[in-house]
Amino acid sequence: MPKPNVTIAELRMRENKMSQRELASAIGVSTQTINAWEKDITIIKGENLIKLCRYFNVKASDILGA
């Protein structure tokens, strides 16, 4: 699997050290989901990837490393 250009944790830190809870609330998922994405335990579903990209103004390829 290709290495991402930027991780979700890095994106959160760029946003004034946003917590996992704050990001989860902003995009409509649970804190546990954010944690699982950051630890590569689960794959980000397409609709949530779009929400992340729009929220942080990044491309999907930046997050996925594609």
mmCIF file of the N, C-alpha and C atoms, coordinates in Angstrom:
data_MODEL
# 
_entry.id   MODEL 
# 
loop_
_atom_site.group_PDB 
_atom_site.id 
_atom_site.type_symbol 
_atom_site.label_atom_id 
_atom_site.label_alt_id 
_atom_site.label_comp_id 
_atom_site.label_asym_id 
_atom_site.label_entity_id 
_atom_site.label_seq_id 
_atom_site.pdbx_PDB_ins_code 
_atom_site.Cartn_x 
_atom_site.Cartn_y 
_atom_site.Cartn_z 
_atom_site.occupancy 
_atom_site.B_iso_or_equiv 
_atom_site.pdbx_formal_charge 
_atom_site.auth_seq_id 
_atom_site.auth_comp_id 
_atom_site.auth_asym_id 
_atom_site.auth_atom_id 
_atom_site.pdbx_PDB_model_num 
ATOM 1   N N  . MET A 1 1  ? 0.845   -1.176 0.000  1.00 0.00 ? 1  MET A N  1 
ATOM 2   C CA . MET A 1 1  ? 0.000   0.000  0.000  1.00 0.00 ? 1  MET A CA 1 
ATOM 3   C C  . MET A 1 1  ? 0.892   1.242  0.000  1.00 0.00 ? 1  MET A C  1 
ATOM 4   N N  . PRO A 1 2  ? 0.616   2.191  -0.895 1.00 0.00 ? 2  PRO A N  1 
ATOM 5   C CA . PRO A 1 2  ? 1.428   3.408  -0.963 1.00 0.00 ? 2  PRO A CA 1 
ATOM 6   C C  . PRO A 1 2  ? 1.322   4.234  0.314  1.00 0.00 ? 2  PRO A C  1 
ATOM 7   N N  . LYS A 1 3  ? 2.381   4.942  0.597  1.00 0.00 ? 3  LYS A N  1 
ATOM 8   C CA . LYS A 1 3  ? 2.407   5.797  1.786  1.00 0.00 ? 3  LYS A CA 1 
ATOM 9   C C  . LYS A 1 3  ? 1.675   7.110  1.501  1.00 0.00 ? 3  LYS A C  1 
ATOM 10  N N  . PRO A 1 4  ? 0.777   7.534  2.408  1.00 0.00 ? 4  PRO A N  1 
ATOM 11  C CA . PRO A 1 4  ? 0.064   8.801  2.212  1.00 0.00 ? 4  PRO A CA 1 
ATOM 12  C C  . PRO A 1 4  ? 1.023   9.989  2.241  1.00 0.00 ? 4  PRO A C  1 
ATOM 13  N N  . ASN A 1 5  ? 0.656   11.033 1.514  1.00 0.00 ? 5  ASN A N  1 
ATOM 14  C CA . ASN A 1 5  ? 1.436   12.269 1.544  1.00 0.00 ? 5  ASN A CA 1 
ATOM 15  C C  . ASN A 1 5  ? 1.233   12.994 2.863  1.00 0.00 ? 5  ASN A C  1 
ATOM 16  N N  . VAL A 1 6  ? 0.063   12.811 3.450  1.00 0.00 ? 6  VAL A N  1 
ATOM 17  C CA . VAL A 1 6  ? -0.273  13.443 4.716  1.00 0.00 ? 6  VAL A CA 1 
ATOM 18  C C  . VAL A 1 6  ? -1.232  12.509 5.464  1.00 0.00 ? 6  VAL A C  1 
ATOM 19  N N  . THR A 1 7  ? -1.053  12.387 6.762  1.00 0.00 ? 7  THR A N  1 
ATOM 20  C CA . THR A 1 7  ? -1.937  11.535 7.547  1.00 0.00 ? 7  THR A CA 1 
ATOM 21  C C  . THR A 1 7  ? -3.087  12.356 8.127  1.00 0.00 ? 7  THR A C  1 
ATOM 22  N N  . ILE A 1 8  ? -4.113  11.663 8.545  1.00 0.00 ? 8  ILE A N  1 
ATOM 23  C CA . ILE A 1 8  ? -5.250  12.347 9.168  1.00 0.00 ? 8  ILE A CA 1 
ATOM 24  C C  . ILE A 1 8  ? -4.789  13.044 10.444 1.00 0.00 ? 8  ILE A C  1 
ATOM 25  N N  . ALA A 1 9  ? -3.918  12.405 11.191 1.00 0.00 ? 9  ALA A N  1 
ATOM 26  C CA . ALA A 1 9  ? -3.398  13.022 12.423 1.00 0.00 ? 9  ALA A CA 1 
ATOM 27  C C  . ALA A 1 9  ? -2.654  14.320 12.101 1.00 0.00 ? 9  ALA A C  1 
ATOM 28  N N  . GLU A 1 10 ? -1.873  14.325 11.017 1.00 0.00 ? 10 GLU A N  1 
ATOM 29  C CA . GLU A 1 10 ? -1.162  15.546 10.618 1.00 0.00 ? 10 GLU A CA 1 
ATOM 30  C C  . GLU A 1 10 ? -2.150  16.640 10.217 1.00 0.00 ? 10 GLU A C  1 
ATOM 31  N N  . LEU A 1 11 ? -3.188  16.259 9.503  1.00 0.00 ? 11 LEU A N  1 
ATOM 32  C CA . LEU A 1 11 ? -4.203  17.232 9.112  1.00 0.00 ? 11 LEU A CA 1 
ATOM 33  C C  . LEU A 1 11 ? -4.895  17.821 10.338 1.00 0.00 ? 11 LEU A C  1 
ATOM 34  N N  . ARG A 1 12 ? -5.168  16.982 11.319 1.00 0.00 ? 12 ARG A N  1 
ATOM 35  C CA . ARG A 1 12 ? -5.803  17.468 12.559 1.00 0.00 ? 12 ARG A CA 1 
ATOM 36  C C  . ARG A 1 12 ? -4.891  18.455 13.274 1.00 0.00 ? 12 ARG A C  1 
ATOM 37  N N  . MET A 1 13 ? -3.599  18.169 13.309 1.00 0.00 ? 13 MET A N  1 
ATOM 38  C CA . MET A 1 13 ? -2.651  19.046 13.995 1.00 0.00 ? 13 MET A CA 1 
ATOM 39  C C  . MET A 1 13 ? -2.554  20.403 13.297 1.00 0.00 ? 13 MET A C  1 
ATOM 40  N N  . ARG A 1 14 ? -2.677  20.404 11.978 1.00 0.00 ? 14 ARG A N  1 
ATOM 41  C CA . ARG A 1 14 ? -2.653  21.657 11.223 1.00 0.00 ? 14 ARG A CA 1 
ATOM 42  C C  . ARG A 1 14 ? -3.852  22.533 11.552 1.00 0.00 ? 14 ARG A C  1 
ATOM 43  N N  . GLU A 1 15 ? -4.921  21.906 11.983 1.00 0.00 ? 15 GLU A N  1 
ATOM 44  C CA . GLU A 1 15 ? -6.158  22.625 12.320 1.00 0.00 ? 15 GLU A CA 1 
ATOM 45  C C  . GLU A 1 15 ? -6.170  22.970 13.816 1.00 0.00 ? 15 GLU A C  1 
ATOM 46  N N  . ASN A 1 16 ? -5.184  23.688 14.254 1.00 0.00 ? 16 ASN A N  1 
ATOM 47  C CA . ASN A 1 16 ? -5.104  24.119 15.655 1.00 0.00 ? 16 ASN A CA 1 
ATOM 48  C C  . ASN A 1 16 ? -5.206  22.959 16.636 1.00 0.00 ? 16 ASN A C  1 
ATOM 49  N N  . LYS A 1 17 ? -4.504  21.886 16.297 1.00 0.00 ? 17 LYS A N  1 
ATOM 50  C CA . LYS A 1 17 ? -4.447  20.696 17.158 1.00 0.00 ? 17 LYS A CA 1 
ATOM 51  C C  . LYS A 1 17 ? -5.838  20.145 17.464 1.00 0.00 ? 17 LYS A C  1 
ATOM 52  N N  . MET A 1 18 ? -6.630  20.015 16.419 1.00 0.00 ? 18 MET A N  1 
ATOM 53  C CA . MET A 1 18 ? -7.989  19.477 16.512 1.00 0.00 ? 18 MET A CA 1 
ATOM 54  C C  . MET A 1 18 ? -7.954  18.070 17.110 1.00 0.00 ? 18 MET A C  1 
ATOM 55  N N  . SER A 1 19 ? -8.875  17.780 17.987 1.00 0.00 ? 19 SER A N  1 
ATOM 56  C CA . SER A 1 19 ? -8.954  16.452 18.591 1.00 0.00 ? 19 SER A CA 1 
ATOM 57  C C  . SER A 1 19 ? -9.684  15.495 17.658 1.00 0.00 ? 19 SER A C  1 
ATOM 58  N N  . GLN A 1 20 ? -9.513  14.214 17.916 1.00 0.00 ? 20 GLN A N  1 
ATOM 59  C CA . GLN A 1 20 ? -10.253 13.207 17.157 1.00 0.00 ? 20 GLN A CA 1 
ATOM 60  C C  . GLN A 1 20 ? -11.758 13.420 17.345 1.00 0.00 ? 20 GLN A C  1 
ATOM 61  N N  . ARG A 1 21 ? -12.165 13.771 18.528 1.00 0.00 ? 21 ARG A N  1 
ATOM 62  C CA . ARG A 1 21 ? -13.580 14.004 18.826 1.00 0.00 ? 21 ARG A CA 1 
ATOM 63  C C  . ARG A 1 21 ? -14.138 15.164 17.993 1.00 0.00 ? 21 ARG A C  1 
ATOM 64  N N  . GLU A 1 22 ? -13.364 16.241 17.872 1.00 0.00 ? 22 GLU A N  1 
ATOM 65  C CA . GLU A 1 22 ? -13.802 17.398 17.088 1.00 0.00 ? 22 GLU A CA 1 
ATOM 66  C C  . GLU A 1 22 ? -13.939 17.046 15.605 1.00 0.00 ? 22 GLU A C  1 
ATOM 67  N N  . LEU A 1 23 ? -12.967 16.304 15.077 1.00 0.00 ? 23 LEU A N  1 
ATOM 68  C CA . LEU A 1 23 ? -13.039 15.895 13.680 1.00 0.00 ? 23 LEU A CA 1 
ATOM 69  C C  . LEU A 1 23 ? -14.215 14.950 13.461 1.00 0.00 ? 23 LEU A C  1 
ATOM 70  N N  . ALA A 1 24 ? -14.386 14.011 14.362 1.00 0.00 ? 24 ALA A N  1 
ATOM 71  C CA . ALA A 1 24 ? -15.500 13.069 14.238 1.00 0.00 ? 24 ALA A CA 1 
ATOM 72  C C  . ALA A 1 24 ? -16.832 13.806 14.182 1.00 0.00 ? 24 ALA A C  1 
ATOM 73  N N  . SER A 1 25 ? -17.001 14.774 15.045 1.00 0.00 ? 25 SER A N  1 
ATOM 74  C CA . SER A 1 25 ? -18.223 15.567 15.070 1.00 0.00 ? 25 SER A CA 1 
ATOM 75  C C  . SER A 1 25 ? -18.394 16.367 13.776 1.00 0.00 ? 25 SER A C  1 
ATOM 76  N N  . ALA A 1 26 ? -17.310 16.903 13.264 1.00 0.00 ? 26 ALA A N  1 
ATOM 77  C CA . ALA A 1 26 ? -17.366 17.743 12.067 1.00 0.00 ? 26 ALA A CA 1 
ATOM 78  C C  . ALA A 1 26 ? -17.781 16.965 10.818 1.00 0.00 ? 26 ALA A C  1 
ATOM 79  N N  . ILE A 1 27 ? -17.372 15.696 10.728 1.00 0.00 ? 27 ILE A N  1 
ATOM 80  C CA . ILE A 1 27 ? -17.709 14.937 9.522  1.00 0.00 ? 27 ILE A CA 1 
ATOM 81  C C  . ILE A 1 27 ? -18.767 13.861 9.749  1.00 0.00 ? 27 ILE A C  1 
ATOM 82  N N  . GLY A 1 28 ? -19.234 13.725 10.989 1.00 0.00 ? 28 GLY A N  1 
ATOM 83  C CA . GLY A 1 28 ? -20.351 12.823 11.258 1.00 0.00 ? 28 GLY A CA 1 
ATOM 84  C C  . GLY A 1 28 ? -20.015 11.360 11.440 1.00 0.00 ? 28 GLY A C  1 
ATOM 85  N N  . VAL A 1 29 ? -18.880 11.087 12.075 1.00 0.00 ? 29 VAL A N  1 
ATOM 86  C CA . VAL A 1 29 ? -18.513 9.706  12.413 1.00 0.00 ? 29 VAL A CA 1 
ATOM 87  C C  . VAL A 1 29 ? -18.155 9.661  13.897 1.00 0.00 ? 29 VAL A C  1 
ATOM 88  N N  . SER A 1 30 ? -17.866 8.483  14.395 1.00 0.00 ? 30 SER A N  1 
ATOM 89  C CA . SER A 1 30 ? -17.494 8.356  15.805 1.00 0.00 ? 30 SER A CA 1 
ATOM 90  C C  . SER A 1 30 ? -16.003 8.614  16.007 1.00 0.00 ? 30 SER A C  1 
ATOM 91  N N  . THR A 1 31 ? -15.656 8.936  17.238 1.00 0.00 ? 31 THR A N  1 
ATOM 92  C CA . THR A 1 31 ? -14.250 9.116  17.596 1.00 0.00 ? 31 THR A CA 1 
ATOM 93  C C  . THR A 1 31 ? -13.484 7.820  17.358 1.00 0.00 ? 31 THR A C  1 
ATOM 94  N N  . GLN A 1 32 ? -14.123 6.697  17.626 1.00 0.00 ? 32 GLN A N  1 
ATOM 95  C CA . GLN A 1 32 ? -13.484 5.393  17.420 1.00 0.00 ? 32 GLN A CA 1 
ATOM 96  C C  . GLN A 1 32 ? -13.151 5.174  15.945 1.00 0.00 ? 32 GLN A C  1 
ATOM 97  N N  . THR A 1 33 ? -14.011 5.682  15.066 1.00 0.00 ? 33 THR A N  1 
ATOM 98  C CA . THR A 1 33 ? -13.756 5.560  13.635 1.00 0.00 ? 33 THR A CA 1 
ATOM 99  C C  . THR A 1 33 ? -12.516 6.347  13.237 1.00 0.00 ? 33 THR A C  1 
ATOM 100 N N  . ILE A 1 34 ? -12.400 7.568  13.721 1.00 0.00 ? 34 ILE A N  1 
ATOM 101 C CA . ILE A 1 34 ? -11.213 8.389  13.428 1.00 0.00 ? 34 ILE A CA 1 
ATOM 102 C C  . ILE A 1 34 ? -9.963  7.673  13.930 1.00 0.00 ? 34 ILE A C  1 
ATOM 103 N N  . ASN A 1 35 ? -10.030 7.145  15.129 1.00 0.00 ? 35 ASN A N  1 
ATOM 104 C CA . ASN A 1 35 ? -8.901  6.424  15.713 1.00 0.00 ? 35 ASN A CA 1 
ATOM 105 C C  . ASN A 1 35 ? -8.522  5.220  14.848 1.00 0.00 ? 35 ASN A C  1 
ATOM 106 N N  . ALA A 1 36 ? -9.515  4.472  14.378 1.00 0.00 ? 36 ALA A N  1 
ATOM 107 C CA . ALA A 1 36 ? -9.251  3.295  13.549 1.00 0.00 ? 36 ALA A CA 1 
ATOM 108 C C  . ALA A 1 36 ? -8.622  3.685  12.212 1.00 0.00 ? 36 ALA A C  1 
ATOM 109 N N  . TRP A 1 37 ? -9.070  4.801  11.629 1.00 0.00 ? 37 TRP A N  1 
ATOM 110 C CA . TRP A 1 37 ? -8.452  5.272  10.383 1.00 0.00 ? 37 TRP A CA 1 
ATOM 111 C C  . TRP A 1 37 ? -7.005  5.645  10.610 1.00 0.00 ? 37 TRP A C  1 
ATOM 112 N N  . GLU A 1 38 ? -6.736  6.348  11.692 1.00 0.00 ? 38 GLU A N  1 
ATOM 113 C CA . GLU A 1 38 ? -5.374  6.799  11.967 1.00 0.00 ? 38 GLU A CA 1 
ATOM 114 C C  . GLU A 1 38 ? -4.423  5.642  12.242 1.00 0.00 ? 38 GLU A C  1 
ATOM 115 N N  . LYS A 1 39 ? -4.948  4.555  12.767 1.00 0.00 ? 39 LYS A N  1 
ATOM 116 C CA . LYS A 1 39 ? -4.116  3.383  13.064 1.00 0.00 ? 39 LYS A CA 1 
ATOM 117 C C  . LYS A 1 39 ? -4.146  2.350  11.940 1.00 0.00 ? 39 LYS A C  1 
ATOM 118 N N  . ASP A 1 40 ? -4.804  2.697  10.818 1.00 0.00 ? 40 ASP A N  1 
ATOM 119 C CA . ASP A 1 40 ? -4.941  1.780  9.674  1.00 0.00 ? 40 ASP A CA 1 
ATOM 120 C C  . ASP A 1 40 ? -5.609  0.466  10.055 1.00 0.00 ? 40 ASP A C  1 
ATOM 121 N N  . ILE A 1 41 ? -6.573  0.543  10.966 1.00 0.00 ? 41 ILE A N  1 
ATOM 122 C CA . ILE A 1 41 ? -7.327  -0.641 11.366 1.00 0.00 ? 41 ILE A CA 1 
ATOM 123 C C  . ILE A 1 41 ? -8.489  -0.870 10.398 1.00 0.00 ? 41 ILE A C  1 
ATOM 124 N N  . THR A 1 42 ? -9.098  0.223  9.948  1.00 0.00 ? 42 THR A N  1 
ATOM 125 C CA . THR A 1 42 ? -10.182 0.137  8.980  1.00 0.00 ? 42 THR A CA 1 
ATOM 126 C C  . THR A 1 42 ? -9.894  1.069  7.809  1.00 0.00 ? 42 THR A C  1 
ATOM 127 N N  . ILE A 1 43 ? -10.534 0.767  6.702  1.00 0.00 ? 43 ILE A N  1 
ATOM 128 C CA . ILE A 1 43 ? -10.394 1.561  5.484  1.00 0.00 ? 43 ILE A CA 1 
ATOM 129 C C  . ILE A 1 43 ? -11.479 2.636  5.477  1.00 0.00 ? 43 ILE A C  1 
ATOM 130 N N  . ILE A 1 44 ? -11.134 3.798  5.000  1.00 0.00 ? 44 ILE A N  1 
ATOM 131 C CA . ILE A 1 44 ? -12.080 4.909  4.932  1.00 0.00 ? 44 ILE A CA 1 
ATOM 132 C C  . ILE A 1 44 ? -13.049 4.661  3.780  1.00 0.00 ? 44 ILE A C  1 
ATOM 133 N N  . LYS A 1 45 ? -14.341 4.653  4.074  1.00 0.00 ? 45 LYS A N  1 
ATOM 134 C CA . LYS A 1 45 ? -15.352 4.497  3.029  1.00 0.00 ? 45 LYS A CA 1 
ATOM 135 C C  . LYS A 1 45 ? -15.355 5.738  2.150  1.00 0.00 ? 45 LYS A C  1 
ATOM 136 N N  . GLY A 1 46 ? -15.749 5.556  0.908  1.00 0.00 ? 46 GLY A N  1 
ATOM 137 C CA . GLY A 1 46 ? -15.728 6.617  -0.084 1.00 0.00 ? 46 GLY A CA 1 
ATOM 138 C C  . GLY A 1 46 ? -16.411 7.902  0.359  1.00 0.00 ? 46 GLY A C  1 
ATOM 139 N N  . GLU A 1 47 ? -17.616 7.775  0.909  1.00 0.00 ? 47 GLU A N  1 
ATOM 140 C CA . GLU A 1 47 ? -18.351 8.977  1.319  1.00 0.00 ? 47 GLU A CA 1 
ATOM 141 C C  . GLU A 1 47 ? -17.621 9.732  2.421  1.00 0.00 ? 47 GLU A C  1 
ATOM 142 N N  . ASN A 1 48 ? -16.977 9.008  3.326  1.00 0.00 ? 48 ASN A N  1 
ATOM 143 C CA . ASN A 1 48 ? -16.231 9.661  4.400  1.00 0.00 ? 48 ASN A CA 1 
ATOM 144 C C  . ASN A 1 48 ? -14.914 10.244 3.898  1.00 0.00 ? 48 ASN A C  1 
ATOM 145 N N  . LEU A 1 49 ? -14.319 9.602  2.918  1.00 0.00 ? 49 LEU A N  1 
ATOM 146 C CA . LEU A 1 49 ? -13.102 10.146 2.307  1.00 0.00 ? 49 LEU A CA 1 
ATOM 147 C C  . LEU A 1 49 ? -13.413 11.493 1.658  1.00 0.00 ? 49 LEU A C  1 
ATOM 148 N N  . ILE A 1 50 ? -14.539 11.570 0.980  1.00 0.00 ? 50 ILE A N  1 
ATOM 149 C CA . ILE A 1 50 ? -14.949 12.832 0.359  1.00 0.00 ? 50 ILE A CA 1 
ATOM 150 C C  . ILE A 1 50 ? -15.149 13.900 1.432  1.00 0.00 ? 50 ILE A C  1 
ATOM 151 N N  . LYS A 1 51 ? -15.784 13.538 2.541  1.00 0.00 ? 51 LYS A N  1 
ATOM 152 C CA . LYS A 1 51 ? -15.993 14.499 3.631  1.00 0.00 ? 51 LYS A CA 1 
ATOM 153 C C  . LYS A 1 51 ? -14.663 14.998 4.185  1.00 0.00 ? 51 LYS A C  1 
ATOM 154 N N  . LEU A 1 52 ? -13.720 14.085 4.374  1.00 0.00 ? 52 LEU A N  1 
ATOM 155 C CA . LEU A 1 52 ? -12.394 14.470 4.869  1.00 0.00 ? 52 LEU A CA 1 
ATOM 156 C C  . LEU A 1 52 ? -11.695 15.417 3.896  1.00 0.00 ? 52 LEU A C  1 
ATOM 157 N N  . CYS A 1 53 ? -11.749 15.072 2.619  1.00 0.00 ? 53 CYS A N  1 
ATOM 158 C CA . CYS A 1 53 ? -11.094 15.897 1.601  1.00 0.00 ? 53 CYS A CA 1 
ATOM 159 C C  . CYS A 1 53 ? -11.689 17.296 1.564  1.00 0.00 ? 53 CYS A C  1 
ATOM 160 N N  . ARG A 1 54 ? -12.994 17.373 1.631  1.00 0.00 ? 54 ARG A N  1 
ATOM 161 C CA . ARG A 1 54 ? -13.646 18.684 1.607  1.00 0.00 ? 54 ARG A CA 1 
ATOM 162 C C  . ARG A 1 54 ? -13.335 19.466 2.878  1.00 0.00 ? 54 ARG A C  1 
ATOM 163 N N  . TYR A 1 55 ? -13.360 18.788 3.999  1.00 0.00 ? 55 TYR A N  1 
ATOM 164 C CA . TYR A 1 55 ? -13.114 19.471 5.271  1.00 0.00 ? 55 TYR A CA 1 
ATOM 165 C C  . TYR A 1 55 ? -11.704 20.064 5.320  1.00 0.00 ? 55 TYR A C  1 
ATOM 166 N N  . PHE A 1 56 ? -10.718 19.263 4.910  1.00 0.00 ? 56 PHE A N  1 
ATOM 167 C CA . PHE A 1 56 ? -9.320  19.700 5.000  1.00 0.00 ? 56 PHE A CA 1 
ATOM 168 C C  . PHE A 1 56 ? -8.798  20.327 3.702  1.00 0.00 ? 56 PHE A C  1 
ATOM 169 N N  . ASN A 1 57 ? -9.636  20.334 2.660  1.00 0.00 ? 57 ASN A N  1 
ATOM 170 C CA . ASN A 1 57 ? -9.240  20.897 1.367  1.00 0.00 ? 57 ASN A CA 1 
ATOM 171 C C  . ASN A 1 57 ? -7.983  20.216 0.823  1.00 0.00 ? 57 ASN A C  1 
ATOM 172 N N  . VAL A 1 58 ? -8.031  18.875 0.778  1.00 0.00 ? 58 VAL A N  1 
ATOM 173 C CA . VAL A 1 58 ? -6.945  18.083 0.221  1.00 0.00 ? 58 VAL A CA 1 
ATOM 174 C C  . VAL A 1 58 ? -7.536  17.101 -0.790 1.00 0.00 ? 58 VAL A C  1 
ATOM 175 N N  . LYS A 1 59 ? -6.663  16.495 -1.588 1.00 0.00 ? 59 LYS A N  1 
ATOM 176 C CA . LYS A 1 59 ? -7.098  15.492 -2.557 1.00 0.00 ? 59 LYS A CA 1 
ATOM 177 C C  . LYS A 1 59 ? -7.088  14.116 -1.888 1.00 0.00 ? 59 LYS A C  1 
ATOM 178 N N  . ALA A 1 60 ? -7.954  13.239 -2.391 1.00 0.00 ? 60 ALA A N  1 
ATOM 179 C CA . ALA A 1 60 ? -8.004  11.862 -1.874 1.00 0.00 ? 60 ALA A CA 1 
ATOM 180 C C  . ALA A 1 60 ? -6.650  11.194 -2.005 1.00 0.00 ? 60 ALA A C  1 
ATOM 181 N N  . SER A 1 61 ? -5.960  11.471 -3.097 1.00 0.00 ? 61 SER A N  1 
ATOM 182 C CA . SER A 1 61 ? -4.646  10.859 -3.315 1.00 0.00 ? 61 SER A CA 1 
ATOM 183 C C  . SER A 1 61 ? -3.638  11.276 -2.240 1.00 0.00 ? 61 SER A C  1 
ATOM 184 N N  . ASP A 1 62 ? -3.815  12.457 -1.672 1.00 0.00 ? 62 ASP A N  1 
ATOM 185 C CA . ASP A 1 62 ? -2.925  12.896 -0.578 1.00 0.00 ? 62 ASP A CA 1 
ATOM 186 C C  . ASP A 1 62 ? -3.106  12.013 0.650  1.00 0.00 ? 62 ASP A C  1 
ATOM 187 N N  . ILE A 1 63 ? -4.358  11.698 0.955  1.00 0.00 ? 63 ILE A N  1 
ATOM 188 C CA . ILE A 1 63 ? -4.659  10.884 2.137  1.00 0.00 ? 63 ILE A CA 1 
ATOM 189 C C  . ILE A 1 63 ? -4.361  9.409  1.889  1.00 0.00 ? 63 ILE A C  1 
ATOM 190 N N  . LEU A 1 64 ? -4.664  8.925  0.682  1.00 0.00 ? 64 LEU A N  1 
ATOM 191 C CA . LEU A 1 64 ? -4.510  7.505  0.368  1.00 0.00 ? 64 LEU A CA 1 
ATOM 192 C C  . LEU A 1 64 ? -3.111  7.146  -0.115 1.00 0.00 ? 64 LEU A C  1 
ATOM 193 N N  . GLY A 1 65 ? -2.361  8.141  -0.563 1.00 0.00 ? 65 GLY A N  1 
ATOM 194 C CA . GLY A 1 65 ? -1.033  7.866  -1.090 1.00 0.00 ? 65 GLY A CA 1 
ATOM 195 C C  . GLY A 1 65 ? -1.069  7.293  -2.491 1.00 0.00 ? 65 GLY A C  1 
ATOM 196 N N  . ALA A 1 66 ? -2.162  7.497  -3.187 1.00 0.00 ? 66 ALA A N  1 
ATOM 197 C CA . ALA A 1 66 ? -2.316  6.946  -4.543 1.00 0.00 ? 66 ALA A CA 1 
ATOM 198 C C  . ALA A 1 66 ? -1.757  7.889  -5.587 1.00 0.00 ? 66 ALA A C  1 
# 
